[in-house]
């Protein structure tokens, strides 16, 4: 994402038209990050709006000559997602593995015959929804966002060992889920 410095300076001066242009420019770059962490479009847009407000409010503190705007905006977005996670931590649901397996069987009923073509990033991201929230968050931060275990432990307020454990569990559970999905696909092909 490249944003013109003139546009950013106009946003610092609270020019509404410039802020609207910046909103549009950031939307295409930052919304996919939100969608990785939220199942539906409405929640992803809501958290994007919260992050964008933080970007606008803190833009005056940003030294445009020193810090690249895109990297800074992505960091603000990620930190907003982390803040939201921490805020809602006590309200999340715990889903048992048995429920997850039943849901996977239910949802895999409609698998089409071209599984090899369809099984890609979106399929794997869909399988992440079957992981426990903390495990999913650690996996996303480590694999997709590129944080190391020390950074994740600070962000999620857990030990590095716990972060490593969550990553290991995520990999094992994803492997099992992928194998089950492949078996279901093979059964449908044979029939």
N, C-alpha and C positions, 0 to 999 in steps of 0.2 A: 504494500500500500504506500503510495506516495501522496503526500498532502503538501500543497503549496504553502510556503512560509507566510505569504501575504494573507492567505485564508486564516491561518492560525493567529496572526496578529490582529486580524479583524475580529476573530472570536474572543480574543483577550479584551477587546474594547466593547464586548457585549453586543455586537452587531448580529441581530436575529437572523438575517439572511445568510450570513457567513456560518452561523451555528447550524442552520438547517443544511447547508452544503456539507459541513463537516459530519453531521449526523448521517447523511446519505453515504459519504465516503467510508466512514467507519463501519457502517452497517454490513456491508459486503465482507469486510475483513474480520469483524469481531463476532457477528452472529453465529457463524459455524462453531466457534469456541463455546458459545452458550448452549448450542444444540447438543454438544457432546455430553453435557452434564444434565440436561433436562429432556424428559421424554416428549413433551409437547411444545408446539410452536409458541403458545401463549406464555408459558413460563420462561422460555428462552428469550422472548422479546421483552418481557417484564424485567428480567435481570440485566438485559442489554441496556434498557433505559436507565436503570439505576447506575450502572457503570458509566454510561455516557454523561449523566449529570455530574458524576465525580470527575470525569475528564474535563468538562466545562468549568467546574468550580476550581479545579487545581491547575488549569492551563496557565494561569498567571504566574505560578510558581516554577513553571518549566522553562529552562534555559534552552531556547530553540537552536542555538548554535552548538551546544554541548551534547544534548541528548536527542537521539532520533525519535521522532514523534511516534512512529508505528510500534517500536519496541516498548516505549513508555505506555502507550494506550493498551497494548496487549497485557502488560504487567498490571495495569489498573483493572482490566477486565478479569484477569485471573485472581487477583486479590479480592475483588468483589464477589466472585464465585466462592472463594474460600471463606470470606466473611459470612456469606449466606449459609454455607454449610455449617459453620460453627453455630450460627444463630439458631438453626433448625435442628441441630444435632439431637436434642432430647425428644423431638417430636417424630422422628423417622420411625417407620415400621420395621419390625424384624420379621423376615420371611423365612420359614423353615425350609430346609433342603427338600423335604418331601413335597411341599407346596410348589417349589421351584420346578421339581421334576414333573409334577402334574401339569403345570403351566406349559412347560416345554413340550410335553406330549400333545397337549391341546393345540398349541400354536403351530406345531410342526405338521399337523394333519394336512394343512393346505400347501405343503411344499411342492413346487413344480418339478418337472422332470429335468430342467436345465440347472441343476444345483451347482455344477462346476462353473458355469458362467455367472451365476448370481451370487456365489459365495465370495464376498469381498469385504471391503472395509465396513460397509453399512451392515452386513450380516454380523460381523464380529462386534461392532458397536451395539447392535441389537441384543447380542448375547450378554453384553455387560450389564444389562438391566436385571439379569438373573443373579448377579452377585450382590452380597450385602453392601449397603451404602459405603461403609468405611473402606472395604476391600476395593470396591469400584473406584472410589476417589483416589486411593493410593495408586492403583493401576493406571488411571488416567494421568495423574500428575507425573508418574515415572515414565511411562511408555510414550504418551502423546505429548505432554507438555515439556518433558525433558528435565525434570527436577531430579536431584540425587536424593538418597535416603536421609541425609542430614537435613536438607532443606525441607523435605516432606515431614520429617519428625518435628521440625519447628512449626510448620504451617498447621499440621494436624494435632499438635500438642500430644505427641506420643514418642516413645523411644525409637531409635533407629532400628533396633531389633524387631519391634512391632511392625514398623513400616516394611521391613524385609519379609516378615511373616505374611503380611497382607498381600504383598506382591506374589509370593510363592503360592499362597492359597488361590489367588486370582488366576494364575497360570494353570494350576492343576484343575480348577473348576471349569475354566474355559476349554481346556483340552477335553474334559469329559463331555461338556455340552456340545462341542464340535463333533466328537465321535458319535454321540447320540443323534445329532442332526443328520450326520452322514448315513448312519444305519437306517434311520427313518426314510431318508431319500432313496436308499438302495431298495428297501422293502417296496416302496411305491413304484420303482422302476420295474421290479420283478413282476409285480401284479399287473 
